Amino acid sequence: MRAVVQRVTRARVVVDAETVGSIGAGLCILLGVAAEDTADEAGRLAGKIARLRVFENEAGKFDRSLLDVGGEALVVSQFTLIADTTKGNRPSFSGAARQDQAEPLYGVFCDELRALGTRVETGAFGARMNVELVNDGPVTLVLS
């Protein structure tokens, strides 16, 4: 499982000209699920991201988490994060989980964030989406 986490002032997902998920200040999380991932992995990564100290305290130091600041999360499925580019210029997605495996694990990840007290919005799993965001900082991290 791989996540690109961006601290945002706002973010939204648009599908067919309709907003399907929208947040204010918090984290936009692009989530890729690999074929070998499990529900335990999804829960561990959700907890790590919720507790990741990427929000500033009064002194301007990264010392607060999404939970500390009461931020929101926009979670967007993105199988392309599991791309393998070791053989040539065309990415291979053979390591990505199939939809029937990936979608439930994506759901576990979102449910774990909610269980920790975070308001979670999502994209539309498997749809072609436009993701709009204002990256705050910019702060962007890649986690697995």
Backbone as a printed PyTorch tensor [residue, N CA C, xyz], in Angstrom:
tensor([[[  0.8580,  -1.1690,   0.0000],
         [  0.0000,   0.0000,   0.0000],
         [  0.9000,   1.2250,   0.0000]],

        [[  0.5570,   2.1690,  -0.8200],
         [  1.3480,   3.3850,  -0.9330],
         [  0.3990,   4.5800,  -0.9020]],

        [[  0.8370,   5.6330,  -0.2010],
         [  0.0120,   6.8390,  -0.1080],
         [  0.8580,   8.0750,  -0.3800]],

        [[  0.3130,   8.9700,  -1.1670],
         [  0.8770,  10.3080,  -1.3170],
         [ -0.0280,  11.2100,  -0.4880]],

        [[  0.5730,  11.8440,   0.5140],
         [ -0.1820,  12.6460,   1.4790],
         [  0.2000,  14.1090,   1.2880]],

        [[ -0.8050,  14.9310,   1.0480],
         [ -0.5540,  16.3560,   0.8510],
         [ -1.3670,  17.1550,   1.8660]],

        [[ -0.6800,  18.0590,   2.5670],
         [ -1.3840,  18.9720,   3.4750],
         [ -2.0520,  20.0290,   2.6120]],

        [[ -3.3440,  20.2370,   2.8220],
         [ -4.1020,  21.1390,   1.9620],
         [ -4.9190,  22.1400,   2.7790]],

        [[ -5.2030,  23.2680,   2.1400],
         [ -6.1650,  24.2000,   2.7280],
         [ -7.5750,  23.8600,   2.2690]],

        [[ -7.6480,  23.1990,   1.0890],
         [ -8.9260,  22.6810,   0.5880],
         [ -8.6320,  21.7240,  -0.5550]],

        [[ -9.5910,  20.8140,  -0.7820],
         [ -9.4460,  19.8560,  -1.8870],
         [-10.8160,  19.3170,  -2.2470]],

        [[-10.9360,  18.8910,  -3.5030],
         [-12.1900,  18.2730,  -3.9300],
         [-11.9400,  17.3350,  -5.0950]],

        [[-12.8900,  16.4210,  -5.2760],
         [-12.8660,  15.4770,  -6.3830],
         [-14.1110,  15.7150,  -7.2180]],

        [[-13.9080,  15.8260,  -8.5330],
         [-14.9990,  16.0600,  -9.4690],
         [-15.0720,  14.8820, -10.4330]],

        [[-16.2730,  14.3340, -10.6030],
         [-16.5350,  13.2610, -11.5570],
         [-17.6970,  13.7090, -12.4310]],

        [[-17.4910,  13.7200, -13.7420],
         [-18.5380,  14.1370, -14.6840],
         [-19.1580,  15.4830, -14.2910]],

        [[-18.2960,  16.4510, -14.0070],
         [-18.6790,  17.8270, -13.6670],
         [-19.4360,  17.9520, -12.3490]],

        [[-19.4380,  16.9000, -11.5260],
         [-20.1090,  16.9450, -10.2270],
         [-19.1020,  16.6790,  -9.1120]],

        [[-19.1150,  17.5220,  -8.0690],
         [-18.2420,  17.3110,  -6.9180],
         [-18.7660,  16.1280,  -6.1160]],

        [[-17.8960,  15.1210,  -5.9310],
         [-18.3010,  13.9250,  -5.1820],
         [-17.6750,  13.8730,  -3.7980]],

        [[-16.6460,  14.6650,  -3.5590],
         [-15.9960,  14.7430,  -2.2560],
         [-15.2790,  16.0620,  -2.1300]],

        [[-15.3590,  16.6700,  -0.9390],
         [-14.7630,  17.9890,  -0.7460],
         [-14.4010,  18.1810,   0.7140]],

        [[-13.2110,  18.7660,   0.9660],
         [-12.7920,  19.0600,   2.3330],
         [-12.2220,  20.4660,   2.4210]],

        [[-12.1390,  20.9460,   3.6440],
         [-11.4060,  22.1620,   3.9460],
         [ -9.9900,  21.7760,   4.3450]],

        [[ -9.4490,  22.4220,   5.3600],
         [ -8.0720,  22.1580,   5.7870],
         [ -7.9060,  20.7280,   6.2800]],

        [[ -6.8130,  20.1110,   5.8450],
         [ -6.5350,  18.7410,   6.2660],
         [ -5.5470,  18.0820,   5.3380]],

        [[ -5.8330,  16.8120,   4.9880],
         [ -4.9370,  16.0330,   4.1450],
         [ -5.6740,  15.4610,   2.9470]],

        [[ -5.0650,  15.5910,   1.7870],
         [ -5.5220,  14.8870,   0.5880],
         [ -4.6150,  13.6670,   0.4710]],

        [[ -5.2310,  12.4890,   0.4410],
         [ -4.4840,  11.2380,   0.4510],
         [ -4.7910,  10.4580,  -0.8280]],

        [[ -3.7770,  10.3020,  -1.6680],
         [ -3.8880,   9.4540,  -2.8510],
         [ -3.4240,   8.0750,  -2.4160]],

        [[ -4.2900,   7.0630,  -2.5620],
         [ -4.0170,   5.7480,  -1.9960],
         [ -3.9610,   4.6710,  -3.0760]],

        [[ -2.8310,   3.9820,  -3.1460],
         [ -2.6700,   2.8710,  -4.0600],
         [ -2.6200,   1.5680,  -3.2850]],

        [[ -3.3720,   0.5760,  -3.7350],
         [ -3.4310,  -0.7230,  -3.0600],
         [ -2.7350,  -1.7670,  -3.9410]],

        [[ -1.7770,  -2.4620,  -3.3420],
         [ -1.0440,  -3.5080,  -4.0550],
         [ -1.7050,  -4.8680,  -3.8220]],

        [[ -1.4110,  -5.8160,  -4.7000],
         [ -2.0290,  -7.1360,  -4.6490],
         [ -1.7680,  -7.8570,  -3.3340]],

        [[ -0.6280,  -7.6210,  -2.7040],
         [ -0.3030,  -8.3300,  -1.4610],
         [ -0.7970,  -7.6210,  -0.1980]],

        [[ -1.4690,  -6.4880,  -0.3180],
         [ -1.9130,  -5.7310,   0.8550],
         [ -3.0470,  -6.4240,   1.6000]],

        [[ -3.1420,  -6.1090,   2.8920],
         [ -4.1450,  -6.7090,   3.7650],
         [ -4.8980,  -5.6300,   4.5290]],

        [[ -5.9590,  -6.0320,   5.2020],
         [ -6.7300,  -5.1050,   6.0350],
         [ -5.8770,  -4.5650,   7.1780]],

        [[ -4.9990,  -5.3990,   7.7230],
         [ -4.1100,  -4.9290,   8.7950],
         [ -3.2060,  -3.8110,   8.3020]],

        [[ -2.6950,  -3.9640,   7.0860],
         [ -1.8420,  -2.9320,   6.4860],
         [ -2.6240,  -1.6340,   6.2850]],

        [[ -3.8530,  -1.7560,   5.8260],
         [ -4.6960,  -0.5670,   5.6220],
         [ -4.9270,   0.1570,   6.9440]],

        [[ -5.2070,  -0.5910,   7.9960],
         [ -5.4210,   0.0120,   9.3100],
         [ -4.1710,   0.6660,   9.8630]],

        [[ -3.0210,   0.0020,   9.6830],
         [ -1.7550,   0.5620,  10.1640],
         [ -1.4250,   1.8740,   9.4580]],

        [[ -1.5920,   1.8860,   8.1360],
         [ -1.2640,   3.0900,   7.3780],
         [ -2.2230,   4.2330,   7.7090]],

        [[ -3.4960,   3.9240,   7.8880],
         [ -4.4640,   4.9660,   8.2670],
         [ -4.0800,   5.5890,   9.6050]],

        [[ -3.7120,   4.7580,  10.5750],
         [ -3.3000,   5.2740,  11.8800],
         [ -2.0470,   6.1190,  11.7930]],

        [[ -1.0990,   5.6790,  10.9820],
         [  0.1500,   6.4340,  10.8130],
         [ -0.1360,   7.8110,  10.2120]],

        [[ -0.9690,   7.8430,   9.1890],
         [ -1.2750,   9.1110,   8.5330],
         [ -2.0610,  10.0320,   9.4630]],

        [[ -3.0060,   9.4980,  10.2010],
         [ -3.7990,  10.3180,  11.1220],
         [ -2.9300,  10.9460,  12.2080]],

        [[ -1.8560,  10.2590,  12.5850],
         [ -0.9760,  10.7340,  13.6660],
         [  0.2920,  11.4290,  13.1500]],

        [[  0.4410,  11.5170,  11.8400],
         [  1.6130,  12.1330,  11.2260],
         [  1.6620,  13.6120,  11.5790]],

        [[  2.7530,  14.0420,  12.1700],
         [  2.8480,  15.4310,  12.6420],
         [  3.3750,  16.3340,  11.5190]],

        [[  2.4300,  16.8270,  10.7140],
         [  2.7790,  17.6870,   9.5790],
         [  2.0850,  19.0460,   9.6500]],

        [[  1.4400,  19.3070,  10.7670],
         [  0.7990,  20.6070,  10.9680],
         [  1.6160,  21.3720,  12.0040]],

        [[  1.7160,  22.6740,  11.7730],
         [  2.6030,  23.4950,  12.5950],
         [  1.9790,  23.8980,  13.9220]],

        [[  2.8440,  24.0120,  14.9460],
         [  2.4240,  24.5750,  16.2310],
         [  2.6400,  26.0890,  16.1930]],

        [[  2.4650,  26.7260,  17.3310],
         [  2.6060,  28.1920,  17.3950],
         [  4.0050,  28.6620,  17.0180]],

        [[  5.0090,  27.8100,  17.2080],
         [  6.3920,  28.1600,  16.8930],
         [  6.7490,  27.8430,  15.4400]],

        [[  5.7950,  27.3390,  14.6630],
         [  6.0440,  27.0350,  13.2660],
         [  6.6930,  25.6820,  13.0200]],

        [[  6.7590,  24.8410,  14.0410],
         [  7.3620,  23.5090,  13.9160],
         [  6.2850,  22.4660,  13.6350]],

        [[  6.6310,  21.4630,  12.8170],
         [  5.7120,  20.3410,  12.5690],
         [  5.5650,  19.5720,  13.8810]],

        [[  4.4410,  19.7500,  14.5410],
         [  4.2580,  19.1240,  15.8470],
         [  2.8260,  18.6560,  16.0660]],

        [[  1.9520,  18.8580,  15.1030],
         [  0.5400,  18.4950,  15.2760],
         [  0.0950,  17.5680,  14.1520]],

        [[ -0.7870,  16.6700,  14.5250],
         [ -1.3080,  15.6970,  13.5620],
         [ -2.6870,  16.1260,  13.0710]],

        [[ -3.1930,  15.3810,  12.1220],
         [ -4.5520,  15.5820,  11.6310],
         [ -5.5440,  15.4960,  12.7850]],

        [[ -5.3140,  14.5520,  13.6850],
         [ -6.1900,  14.3970,  14.8470],
         [ -6.0860,  15.5970,  15.7850]],

        [[ -4.8660,  16.1070,  15.9840],
         [ -4.6560,  17.2460,  16.8820],
         [ -5.3550,  18.5020,  16.3950]],

        [[ -5.3420,  18.7270,  15.0690],
         [ -5.8990,  19.9680,  14.5260],
         [ -7.3640,  19.8300,  14.1080]],

        [[ -7.9060,  18.6220,  14.2130],
         [ -9.2940,  18.4060,  13.7900],
         [ -9.4770,  18.5700,  12.2980]],

        [[ -8.4510,  18.2100,  11.5430],
         [ -8.5050,  18.3480,  10.0880],
         [ -9.3330,  17.2610,   9.4350]],

        [[ -9.6040,  17.4650,   8.1640],
         [-10.4050,  16.5330,   7.3730],
         [ -9.4890,  15.7570,   6.4330]],

        [[-10.0060,  14.6660,   5.8820],
         [ -9.2300,  13.8670,   4.9290],
         [-10.0560,  13.6080,   3.6800]],

        [[ -9.4280,  13.7960,   2.5350],
         [-10.0060,  13.4200,   1.2530],
         [ -9.1580,  12.2630,   0.7450]],

        [[ -9.7710,  11.0780,   0.6380],
         [ -9.0390,   9.8760,   0.2260],
         [ -9.4610,   9.5090,  -1.1890]],

        [[ -8.4610,   9.4370,  -2.0780],
         [ -8.7080,   9.1820,  -3.4910],
         [ -7.9450,   7.9280,  -3.9010]],

        [[ -8.6440,   6.9460,  -4.4430],
         [ -7.9740,   5.7310,  -4.9080],
         [ -7.1280,   6.0550,  -6.1370]],

        [[ -5.9200,   5.4920,  -6.1760],
         [ -5.0330,   5.7560,  -7.3110],
         [ -4.1070,   4.5710,  -7.5250]],

        [[ -4.5660,   3.6220,  -8.3280],
         [ -3.7870,   2.4140,  -8.5810],
         [ -2.4550,   2.7090,  -9.2570]],

        [[ -2.3310,   3.8490,  -9.9140],
         [ -1.0870,   4.1610, -10.6190],
         [  0.0900,   4.3560,  -9.6610]],

        [[ -0.1790,   4.5250,  -8.3750],
         [  0.9080,   4.6270,  -7.3940],
         [  1.6720,   3.3150,  -7.2620]],

        [[  1.0770,   2.2280,  -7.7350],
         [  1.7110,   0.9160,  -7.6360],
         [  2.4670,   0.5750,  -8.9280]],

        [[  2.6390,   1.5310,  -9.8020],
         [  3.3050,   1.2970, -11.0820],
         [  4.7380,   0.8040, -10.9080]],

        [[  5.1370,  -0.0680, -11.8100],
         [  6.5090,  -0.5490, -11.8830],
         [  7.0890,  -0.0380, -13.1990]],

        [[  8.1600,   0.7290, -13.1060],
         [  8.7770,   1.2980, -14.3130],
         [ 10.1970,   0.7810, -14.5190]],

        [[ 10.5130,  -0.3670, -13.9150],
         [ 11.8770,  -0.8920, -14.0260],
         [ 12.2030,  -1.4370, -15.4070]],

        [[ 11.2050,  -1.7910, -16.1870],
         [ 11.4430,  -2.3660, -17.5160],
         [ 10.8940,  -1.4480, -18.5970]],

        [[ 11.6520,  -0.4500, -18.9440],
         [ 11.2490,   0.4240, -20.0340],
         [ 10.4990,   1.6570, -19.5700]],

        [[  9.8260,   2.2770, -20.5250],
         [  9.1680,   3.5550, -20.2700],
         [  7.6650,   3.4510, -20.0650]],

        [[  7.1170,   2.2800, -20.3260],
         [  5.6740,   2.1040, -20.1400],
         [  5.4320,   1.4550, -18.7740]],

        [[  4.6970,   2.1290, -17.8890],
         [  4.4860,   1.5630, -16.5600],
         [  3.6610,   0.2780, -16.5990]],

        [[  4.0350,  -0.6480, -15.7240],
         [  3.2680,  -1.8720, -15.5480],
         [  2.4720,  -1.7390, -14.2510]],

        [[  1.2130,  -2.1220, -14.2990],
         [  0.3580,  -2.0530, -13.1170],
         [  0.0030,  -3.4380, -12.6060]],

        [[  0.8020,  -4.4470, -12.9870],
         [  0.4980,  -5.8290, -12.6080],
         [  0.5660,  -6.0460, -11.1030]],

        [[  1.2780,  -5.2040, -10.3710],
         [  1.3650,  -5.3410,  -8.9140],
         [  0.2010,  -4.7220,  -8.1710]],

        [[ -0.6300,  -3.9790,  -8.8720],
         [ -1.7890,  -3.3480,  -8.2320],
         [ -2.8750,  -4.3870,  -7.9820]],

        [[ -3.5830,  -4.2080,  -6.8770],
         [ -4.6900,  -5.1130,  -6.5590],
         [ -5.8180,  -4.9360,  -7.5650]],

        [[ -6.5140,  -6.0310,  -7.8640],
         [ -7.7060,  -5.9470,  -8.7100],
         [ -8.7970,  -5.2110,  -7.9310]],

        [[ -9.7620,  -4.6800,  -8.6400],
         [-10.8060,  -3.8700,  -8.0020],
         [-11.5270,  -4.6320,  -6.8970]],

        [[-11.8100,  -5.9120,  -7.0830],
         [-12.5510,  -6.6650,  -6.0700],
         [-11.7590,  -6.8430,  -4.7760]],

        [[-10.4360,  -6.6900,  -4.8270],
         [ -9.6020,  -6.7200,  -3.6220],
         [ -9.3100,  -5.2990,  -3.1320]],

        [[ -9.0310,  -4.3930,  -4.0570],
         [ -8.6000,  -3.0430,  -3.6940],
         [ -9.7170,  -2.2170,  -3.0590]],

        [[-10.9140,  -2.3030,  -3.6080],
         [-11.9940,  -1.4560,  -3.1000],
         [-12.3260,  -1.7370,  -1.6350]],

        [[-12.4220,  -3.0020,  -1.2030],
         [-12.6610,  -3.2420,   0.2260],
         [-11.5230,  -2.7320,   1.1180]],

        [[-10.2670,  -2.8530,   0.6620],
         [ -9.1440,  -2.3570,   1.4670],
         [ -9.1350,  -0.8370,   1.5200]],

        [[ -9.4980,  -0.2020,   0.4300],
         [ -9.6900,   1.2550,   0.4110],
         [-10.7530,   1.6310,   1.4430]],

        [[-11.8310,   0.8570,   1.4960],
         [-12.8910,   1.0930,   2.4790],
         [-12.4090,   0.9190,   3.9060]],

        [[-11.5900,  -0.1010,   4.1540],
         [-11.0190,  -0.3140,   5.4910],
         [-10.1780,   0.8840,   5.8920]],

        [[ -9.3440,   1.3640,   4.9700],
         [ -8.5010,   2.5260,   5.2380],
         [ -9.3650,   3.7270,   5.6490]],

        [[-10.4030,   4.0090,   4.8770],
         [-11.2910,   5.1440,   5.1810],
         [-12.0170,   4.9400,   6.5060]],

        [[-12.4930,   3.7250,   6.7580],
         [-13.1990,   3.4280,   8.0070],
         [-12.2890,   3.5970,   9.2130]],

        [[-11.0190,   3.2050,   9.0750],
         [-10.0610,   3.3750,  10.1790],
         [ -9.8380,   4.8530,  10.4890]],

        [[ -9.7260,   5.6800,   9.4510],
         [ -9.5950,   7.1300,   9.6860],
         [-10.8240,   7.6720,  10.3990]],

        [[-12.0020,   7.2420,   9.9640],
         [-13.2460,   7.6880,  10.6090],
         [-13.3040,   7.2480,  12.0600]],

        [[-12.8810,   6.0220,  12.3310],
         [-12.9100,   5.4860,  13.6970],
         [-12.0050,   6.2860,  14.6340]],

        [[-10.9850,   6.9180,  14.0620],
         [-10.0870,   7.7570,  14.8620],
         [-10.6610,   9.1550,  15.0890]],

        [[-11.7950,   9.4440,  14.4560],
         [-12.4490,  10.7300,  14.6660],
         [-12.2620,  11.7340,  13.5450]],

        [[-11.7480,  11.2870,  12.4250],
         [-11.5100,  12.1850,  11.2910],
         [-12.7120,  12.1830,  10.3510]],

        [[-13.1170,  13.3690,   9.9110],
         [-14.1330,  13.4630,   8.8580],
         [-13.4610,  13.0780,   7.5510]],

        [[-14.0260,  12.0870,   6.8560],
         [-13.4300,  11.5580,   5.6340],
         [-14.3950,  11.7300,   4.4700]],

        [[-13.8850,  12.2910,   3.4040],
         [-14.5870,  12.3530,   2.1240],
         [-13.7920,  11.4840,   1.1550]],

        [[-14.4420,  11.0130,   0.1060],
         [-13.7660,  10.1410,  -0.8470],
         [-14.0440,  10.5740,  -2.2730]],

        [[-13.2480,  10.0100,  -3.1600],
         [-13.5240,  10.1170,  -4.5790],
         [-14.5050,   9.0190,  -4.9510]],

        [[-14.5760,   8.7040,  -6.2180],
         [-15.4330,   7.6200,  -6.7120],
         [-14.5170,   6.5030,  -7.1770]],

        [[-14.4870,   5.4050,  -6.4330],
         [-13.5490,   4.3240,  -6.7110],
         [-13.6870,   3.8430,  -8.1550]],

        [[-12.5650,   3.7810,  -8.8580],
         [-12.5450,   3.2710, -10.2190],
         [-12.9920,   4.2530, -11.2940]],

        [[-13.4430,   5.4310, -10.8940],
         [-13.9160,   6.4180, -11.8700],
         [-12.7530,   7.2790, -12.3600]],

        [[-12.9550,   7.9200, -13.4840],
         [-12.0060,   8.9400, -13.9440],
         [-12.3530,  10.2110, -13.1900]],

        [[-11.3820,  10.7020, -12.4100],
         [-11.6400,  11.8210, -11.5030],
         [-10.7190,  12.9920, -11.8010]],

        [[-11.2000,  14.1850, -11.4970],
         [-10.3670,  15.3800, -11.4570],
         [-10.1990,  15.7390,  -9.9940]],

        [[ -8.9520,  15.8110,  -9.5530],
         [ -8.6560,  16.1500,  -8.1670],
         [ -8.1040,  17.5660,  -8.1540]],

        [[ -8.7720,  18.4270,  -7.4170],
         [ -8.3330,  19.8160,  -7.2860],
         [ -7.9270,  20.0430,  -5.8390]],

        [[ -6.7620,  20.6750,  -5.6420],
         [ -6.3350,  20.9260,  -4.2670],
         [ -5.4310,  22.1370,  -4.1990]],

        [[ -5.3830,  22.7110,  -3.0200],
         [ -4.4270,  23.7670,  -2.7190],
         [ -3.4810,  23.1840,  -1.6840]],

        [[ -2.2650,  22.8650,  -2.1380],
         [ -1.2540,  22.2490,  -1.2740],
         [ -0.7190,  23.3320,  -0.3520]],

        [[ -0.8150,  23.0990,   0.9370],
         [ -0.4230,  24.0620,   1.9600],
         [  1.0320,  23.8160,   2.3560]],

        [[  1.8960,  24.7450,   2.0130],
         [  3.3030,  24.6430,   2.4170],
         [  4.2680,  24.9050,   1.2800]],

        [[  4.3860,  24.0830,   0.2780],
         [  3.7170,  22.7960,   0.0870],
         [  4.3180,  21.7160,   0.9920]],

        [[  3.4550,  20.8360,   1.4640],
         [  3.8690,  19.6750,   2.2370],
         [  3.3230,  18.4440,   1.5340]],

        [[  4.2130,  17.5780,   1.0540],
         [  3.8440,  16.3530,   0.3710],
         [  4.7800,  15.2460,   0.8220]],

        [[  4.2100,  14.1170,   1.2460],
         [  4.9970,  12.9650,   1.7070],
         [  4.4970,  11.7010,   1.0070]],

        [[  5.4140,  10.7620,   0.7830],
         [  5.0550,   9.4560,   0.2370],
         [  5.2880,   8.4360,   1.3370]],

        [[  4.2310,   7.6770,   1.6600],
         [  4.3120,   6.6760,   2.7320],
         [  3.9310,   5.3080,   2.2030]],

        [[  4.4880,   4.2770,   2.8080],
         [  4.0740,   2.9110,   2.4610],
         [  4.0860,   2.0610,   3.7070]]])
